Structure formats: structure tokens, C-alpha cells
Amino acid sequence: MPTQFRGRGQESGVVLRVDHMRAQSLRGLERNGFVSRTVHADPKLRVEYALTPLGRSTLEPLAATCRWASEHWDELLDAREGGISSLG
């Protein structure tokens, strides 16, 4: 998972950390069957990830969860600000 650029100093460390976290996440998704990994060696080494049928099966439930969160966003923020005791 190469990045487009590598800065110097602190920025470089941040980019490397993001790459590491992304790689960990993708490995976990692959291990659990949500994505497949393909290595292409020509002309330049690159890795491609794609959703498996199991991964694709999560798209509709995730979209429903996103719609629910969008519809209840103000309530979620109020609950966060007021704490759990404010939930009825």
C-alpha cells in the first residue's frame, strides 16, 4: 500500500503509521473473508484488494446503519453531550 509521497521528519512518520494501520485493517478483513488480495508484479509490484461475496453482502446492512445514524444524528449528539443518564 504505497502512498503518493513521503515527507521528511514527523510527516514521514505519520504517513508510515497510516500505512501500517491500513495494512493491519486489510489483513484482518482478508483473514475474516471480507476482501481478497491479489499481488500484481508487472511492471511494478502492486497489491489489489477486492470485496468478496461475503464482503459485498455487508453493503446493504451497512447502508441501512448509515441511514439510521444520519436520521438520528442530533439525538446521538445530544446523548453524547448529556451522558447516558439523559437517555429515556
Secondary structure, DSSP 8 states (H G I E B T S, - for coil): ---S---STHHHHHHHHHHHHHHHHHHHHHHTTSEEEEEE-SSS-EEEEEE-HHHHTTHHHHHHHHHHHHHTHHHHHHHHHH-GGG--
